[in-house]
Amino acid sequence: MTMRELEIQFQNAMNELQASFEKQHREWQQRYHALQQQLLEAQQREAALHAQNEQLARKLSTASSVPEQHALVKQIKMLGAHLDALAKDAATFNHRVHNQPPRAADNFSGEQH
């Protein structure tokens, strides 16, 4: 092989190496940009979730500081009031039943009251 042929082979090999390097470099750049985009989107999702978390924390703080304003709490309190009224009525009824004198029909001794 002559020196000229060696130079040509060497130049061809260098050209292939450079083309391969440029191709790999483009692929890495594309991957890098894709990862950068994914990172940006993840940061945006994180910021949105952080804002939503803050909003929910504020709602929870408000809810725990003023529970009477919530419909479910109002309903539970109303139900509790009804149960208290029923319990009072039942206690009054039991008190009257146990403190009434026996009726004549209940008296088997024949005595009349």
C-alpha positions as CSV (number, residue, x, y, z in Angstrom):
1,M,0.0,0.0,0.0
2,T,1.3,3.4,-0.9
3,M,1.5,6.4,1.4
4,R,-1.3,8.0,-0.6
5,E,-3.6,5.1,-0.1
6,L,-2.9,5.1,3.6
7,E,-3.6,8.8,3.7
8,I,-6.9,8.3,2.0
9,Q,-7.9,5.4,4.3
10,F,-6.8,7.5,7.3
11,Q,-8.9,10.4,6.0
12,N,-11.9,8.2,5.4
13,A,-11.6,6.7,8.9
14,M,-11.3,10.2,10.4
15,N,-14.4,11.4,8.4
16,E,-16.4,8.4,9.6
17,L,-15.2,9.0,13.2
18,Q,-16.2,12.7,13.0
19,A,-19.6,11.8,11.4
20,S,-20.2,9.2,14.2
21,F,-19.2,11.7,16.8
22,E,-21.5,14.4,15.4
23,K,-24.4,11.9,15.2
24,Q,-23.8,10.8,18.8
25,H,-23.5,14.4,19.9
26,R,-26.9,15.3,18.2
27,E,-28.5,12.3,19.9
28,W,-27.2,13.3,23.3
29,Q,-28.3,16.9,22.7
30,Q,-31.8,15.6,21.8
31,R,-31.9,13.4,24.9
32,Y,-30.6,16.3,27.0
33,H,-33.3,18.6,25.7
34,A,-36.0,16.0,26.2
35,L,-34.8,15.5,29.8
36,Q,-34.7,19.3,30.3
37,Q,-38.3,19.4,29.1
38,Q,-39.3,16.6,31.4
39,L,-37.6,18.4,34.3
40,L,-39.4,21.6,33.5
41,E,-42.8,19.8,33.3
42,A,-42.1,18.0,36.5
43,Q,-41.2,21.3,38.2
44,Q,-44.4,22.8,36.9
45,R,-46.5,19.9,38.2
46,E,-44.6,20.2,41.5
47,A,-45.4,23.9,41.7
48,A,-49.1,23.2,40.9
49,L,-49.3,20.5,43.5
50,H,-47.6,22.7,46.0
51,A,-50.1,25.5,45.3
52,Q,-53.0,23.0,45.6
53,N,-51.5,21.7,48.9
54,E,-51.3,25.2,50.2
55,Q,-54.9,25.8,49.2
56,L,-56.1,22.6,50.9
57,A,-54.1,23.4,54.0
58,R,-55.8,26.9,54.2
59,K,-59.2,25.2,53.7
60,L,-58.4,22.7,56.4
61,S,-57.2,25.4,58.7
62,T,-60.4,27.4,58.1
63,A,-62.5,24.3,58.5
64,S,-61.0,23.5,61.8
65,S,-61.2,27.0,63.1
66,V,-64.9,27.5,62.2
67,P,-66.5,24.0,62.0
68,E,-70.0,25.3,62.6
69,Q,-70.1,26.7,59.1
70,H,-69.9,23.3,57.5
71,A,-73.1,21.6,56.5
72,L,-72.2,18.2,57.8
73,V,-71.3,19.6,61.2
74,K,-74.7,21.5,61.2
75,Q,-76.5,18.3,60.4
76,I,-74.7,16.4,63.1
77,K,-75.5,19.0,65.7
78,M,-79.2,19.1,64.6
79,L,-79.3,15.3,64.8
80,G,-77.7,15.5,68.3
81,A,-80.3,18.1,69.4
82,H,-83.1,15.8,68.1
83,L,-81.6,12.8,70.0
84,D,-81.3,14.9,73.2
85,A,-85.0,15.9,72.9
86,L,-86.0,12.3,72.3
87,A,-83.9,11.2,75.3
88,K,-85.5,13.9,77.5
89,D,-89.0,12.8,76.3
90,A,-88.2,9.2,77.0
91,A,-86.9,10.0,80.5
92,T,-90.0,12.0,81.2
93,F,-92.2,9.2,80.0
94,N,-90.3,6.6,82.1
95,H,-90.5,8.9,85.1
96,R,-94.3,9.2,84.8
97,V,-94.8,5.5,84.2
98,H,-92.8,4.5,87.2
99,N,-94.3,7.2,89.5
100,Q,-98.0,6.7,88.6
101,P,-100.1,4.8,91.2
102,P,-101.3,1.4,90.0
103,R,-104.7,1.4,88.3
104,A,-107.6,-0.5,89.6
105,A,-107.4,-3.1,86.9
106,D,-103.8,-3.9,88.0
107,N,-104.9,-4.4,91.6
108,F,-105.5,-8.1,92.2
109,S,-106.2,-7.8,95.9
110,G,-109.6,-6.3,95.2
111,E,-108.8,-3.1,96.9
112,Q,-110.0,0.1,95.2
113,H,-108.1,3.3,95.1
